[in-house]
Amino acid sequence: MGLSTHILDLVTGMPAKGVKVSLSIDGEPAGESVTNDDGRCTDLLGARPLKAGVYRLVFHAGDYLGRSDEPPFFDVIPIDFTVTDTERHYHVPLLLSPFGYSTYRGS
């Protein structure tokens, strides 16, 4: 099916737009995107099909979070997950704040 992600800024309650997101599959670079106005990346795989393997999304959050005089606490946030069922869609959201983050398996 496919792979998507989005980022929600927990401080503002709004989508985090303009964040670079990199994708690797089984340790090999596989794509890159930037979150849109809705904080989403839907084109990380491009036209490639989803395949089984170990995936890593890397959220380059430093530029987004570094909006003050201090450097951001989080610069790069990696999330590793395993794709086993290529017939399902994998949605991996990031809930982000300057000093914490969480993720979950979305739908």
C-alpha positions as CSV (number, residue, x, y, z in Angstrom):
1,M,0.0,0.0,0.0
2,G,2.1,2.9,1.2
3,L,3.9,5.0,3.8
4,S,3.0,8.4,5.2
5,T,3.9,10.6,8.1
6,H,2.9,13.8,9.7
7,I,4.1,16.1,12.4
8,L,2.0,17.9,15.0
9,D,3.5,20.7,17.0
10,L,2.2,20.1,20.5
11,V,3.0,23.6,21.6
12,T,0.9,25.3,19.0
13,G,-1.5,22.5,18.3
14,M,-0.8,23.0,14.6
15,P,0.9,21.0,11.9
16,A,4.7,21.4,11.7
17,K,5.3,22.5,8.1
18,G,8.6,22.8,6.4
19,V,10.4,19.9,8.3
20,K,12.7,17.8,6.2
21,V,12.1,14.0,6.6
22,S,14.5,11.4,5.2
23,L,13.7,7.7,4.7
24,S,16.0,4.7,4.5
25,I,15.1,1.0,4.0
26,D,17.3,-1.7,5.3
27,G,20.0,0.9,5.9
28,E,19.9,2.3,2.3
29,P,18.7,5.9,1.5
30,A,15.3,5.7,-0.1
31,G,13.7,9.1,-0.1
32,E,13.4,12.6,1.2
33,S,10.6,15.0,1.6
34,V,9.5,18.2,3.4
35,T,6.3,18.4,5.4
36,N,3.5,20.4,3.6
37,D,1.2,23.0,5.1
38,D,-0.7,20.2,6.8
39,G,2.5,18.8,8.3
40,R,2.4,15.7,6.1
41,C,4.7,13.8,3.9
42,T,2.9,11.4,1.5
43,D,5.5,11.0,-1.2
44,L,8.5,9.4,0.6
45,L,8.4,6.3,-1.4
46,G,7.7,8.0,-4.7
47,A,6.3,5.5,-7.2
48,R,8.1,2.6,-5.5
49,P,5.9,-0.1,-3.8
50,L,6.1,-0.8,-0.1
51,K,8.4,-3.7,0.6
52,A,9.1,-5.7,3.7
53,G,12.1,-4.5,5.7
54,V,13.4,-2.2,8.4
55,Y,12.5,1.4,7.8
56,R,14.0,4.5,9.4
57,L,12.3,7.9,9.2
58,V,14.6,10.7,10.2
59,F,12.9,14.0,11.2
60,H,15.3,16.9,10.9
61,A,13.5,18.9,13.5
62,G,16.4,21.2,14.6
63,D,15.6,24.0,12.1
64,Y,12.0,23.9,13.0
65,L,12.5,23.8,16.8
66,G,15.5,26.3,16.8
67,R,13.3,29.3,16.5
68,S,14.7,31.1,19.6
69,D,18.1,32.3,20.8
70,E,19.0,28.8,22.1
71,P,19.9,25.8,20.0
72,P,17.2,23.1,19.9
73,F,17.3,20.3,22.4
74,F,16.4,17.8,19.6
75,D,18.1,18.2,16.2
76,V,17.4,14.9,14.5
77,I,14.8,12.4,15.5
78,P,15.1,8.9,14.1
79,I,12.2,6.4,14.2
80,D,12.8,2.8,13.3
81,F,10.0,0.4,12.4
82,T,9.5,-2.9,10.6
83,V,7.2,-3.4,7.6
84,T,6.0,-7.0,7.4
85,D,2.6,-6.7,5.6
86,T,3.1,-4.9,2.3
87,E,-0.7,-4.9,1.7
88,R,-1.3,-2.4,4.6
89,H,-0.6,1.3,4.8
90,Y,1.9,2.4,7.3
91,H,1.4,5.8,8.9
92,V,4.0,7.0,11.4
93,P,3.1,10.3,13.0
94,L,5.4,12.4,15.2
95,L,4.0,14.5,18.1
96,L,6.7,17.2,18.7
97,S,7.5,19.7,21.3
98,P,10.8,21.5,22.1
99,F,11.7,19.0,24.9
100,G,9.8,15.9,24.1
101,Y,8.3,13.8,21.3
102,S,6.2,10.7,20.8
103,T,5.1,8.5,18.0
104,Y,2.7,5.7,17.3
105,R,1.4,3.4,14.6
106,G,-1.3,5.4,12.9
107,S,-3.9,4.4,10.3
